[in-house]
């Protein structure tokens, strides 16, 4: 039996999906499923093994022999690839860009689909990504689409990198985000789009707490 709602949060890079999803999951005592981390884990493994995104057979073989697991450790979601903790390694911009490219490949999406659906089958989960409400969980109990304008998304991502001690030119970062937006929206397989029936939330002028409050207000059990 389902122990809670299956809630999806989709949106472009830098819209605040990960932060909001973690906080919302904590508020509801739900599991947080960071699907972007799964694609980043594949990208990290591809870089480590020198597998190019243009080598489809190489990527397919990589997916077949790579074990990816998401585990909650002391209330923090940890990502493990072949039993190695790669939680920090997958958050670099090169990994993010490659993950966006790999996510357009059917073999990659297929290999990760089972993991995602298995995680959500009993409900009580916040599933965050770019095709959660459209492809992975089209029958989700509640769907959100979180967005923000490009300037604000680039600013947020820039500040994240600064906090982590990474240096990157703001304009280059903004250009990379626009490139990822185009990749995500124009890919042939599971492109980023607003799920049918989704609650739209524009976070450009909202604080994180305000976004979480708005989402909680949209959940029937929380009204």
N, C-alpha and C positions, 0 to 999 in steps of 0.2 A: 504494500500500500504506500501511496505517496505521503511523505511526512511534511510536505510543505509545497509551496509554489515553485514552478520552474520559470525563472525570470531571465530574460535576455537583455543585454545592453550592447547595441552596435553603434559604430561611429568611426570617423576617420582618426588617423594618428594625431595625438596631442590634444584630443578633445576632453581628456580627463577620465576616460573610461576605467582605467585600472584603479586609480585612486578612489573614485566614486564607488566602483563595484566592491572593493575591499571594505569600505566603510558601510555600505548598504548591507553586505553580507554579515558584517559584525553586528549591526543593529538588529538584524532579523535572526541571528544565530544560524545563518545558512552557510553552506560551502561556497567558496569563491573559486570559479573555474576561469583561469586566465588562458584562454585558447591561443592568444598571441604568443605566449611563452612556448607553446608547443612548436609553432612554426619557427620561432627564434632558435629553439633547441636544434631543429633540423639544420637550420642555416649555420649555426655554430659548429655542428658536426661536419658539415660540408666544407667549411673553411679549414677546419682542423685536418681534414683528410685530402684537401686539395681538389675537391670535386666541384667542377664548374656548373653553373646554372644551365649552361647550354648542353651539358652532358646528361640527357634524360635517362639513359640506361644506368649511368653512374649514380644519379640521384635515386633512382628506383632501387638499386642494390643497397644504397646507403640506408634507405627507409626500411628495407627488409631486415637488415642486420643491426639496426639501432634500437635500443630499448629506452623509451622515454617515460618518465614517471613524474607526477606532480604529488608532492607530499606536504602536509601541514606540519611544520616544526615550530613549536612554541608560538603558535598563532601567526606564523609567517609561512607563505606559500613558497616552497623550495622546488627547484627544477633539477632533476637528475637525468643525466644521459649516460647510459651504461654504468649506472651506480655512482657516477661522479657528479658532485654538486656544481652546476654551472649557472646558478642563479644570478651571479654578478656578471659573468662573462657574456651572457646573452643580451645585456642591456646596452651594448655599444651601438653607435649609429651604423657602422658597416654591417653588423649582424642584422639590424633592423631593415636595412635596404635590401639585403639578400633575402631575408625572410619574406618581404613583400613580393619579390620576384618568384621565389619558390612556391608561394601560396597560390600562384596561378596555375601550377602544374597539377593535373588530375591525380597523378600517382601519389603526390604528397598529401593532397586533401583526402584522398581515399584512405591512406595509411593512418591518418589521425582522426578520421571520422568516428571510427569504432570507440576510440578512447573517450572522445567527447560525449557521445551518446550514452555510453555506459555510465559515465559520471552523473548524467542528468536523469536517468531513468526513474529514480525514486523521488524526484523533486527536492525541495529544500535547497535550491542552488541558484546562484547568480552566475550566469554564463556570459562572459564578455568577449567580444571579438568584432569581426566584420561581416560575418554571415550567420550569426547565431539564430536570429529570428527569421531568416529567409531560407536557409538550407539545413543547418544542423538541427534546430528545434523549431520547425515551422508551426508546430501546434503548442508552443509555449503558452503558459497561462497568462503571462504579461510580457509585453515587449516595449523596450525603450530605444530611442535613437538619440544619442548625445552628440551635439555638434558645437562648433565655435568657429569664429572667423580665423583666417590663416595667420594674421598678425598675432593674435592672442595665442594660438596653438604653437607658433614658432617661439614666442616669448616663454611659454611654459616649458617647452622642451629645452630651450637654451638654459633656463634656470636650473633644470634638473641636472644638466651636464656640469654646470658650474659647481653645484653642490657636491657632485661626485669627483670634482677636481679635474674634469676633462675640458680641454679647450677646443672651441669650434667657432668659426666666424658666423655671426647671426644670419647674414644674407645667404651664406652657403647652406645653413641649416634650413632656412625658409625654402630655398630652392629644392632641397632634398625632400621636404615635406610635400611640396607641390608635385614632385615627381612620383612620390609614393601615392598621393591622392589619385593621380592619373592612372597609375598601375592598378590600384585597388578598384577603381570605378570602371575601367575599360577592359579588364581581363575577361576572357571568354568564360571561365569557370567561376561560378559563385561571386560575381562582382559585388562591391559594396553598394548597397541601396537601402532605402528605408523599407523595413518590413511592413507588410499589410497590417493595419490596425495598431501600429506602434505609437506610443506616446512620444511626441517630439519635445526635446529639452535643449534649448540653446544656452550654453554655459558661458558665452562670451563675457557677459556682465555680471555673472553670478559667482559667488564664493563656492567652495567645495561643499560647505555645510548647507548652503542654500539649495544646491543641486540635489543633495541627498534628501533634504526636507521635501522638495518638490516631488521626488520619486516616491517617497514614503506616503505622501498624500494621495498618490495615484494607485496605491495598493489597497484593495478593498478591506483586507483585514486590519489595516493600519489607520483607516479613516476614523 
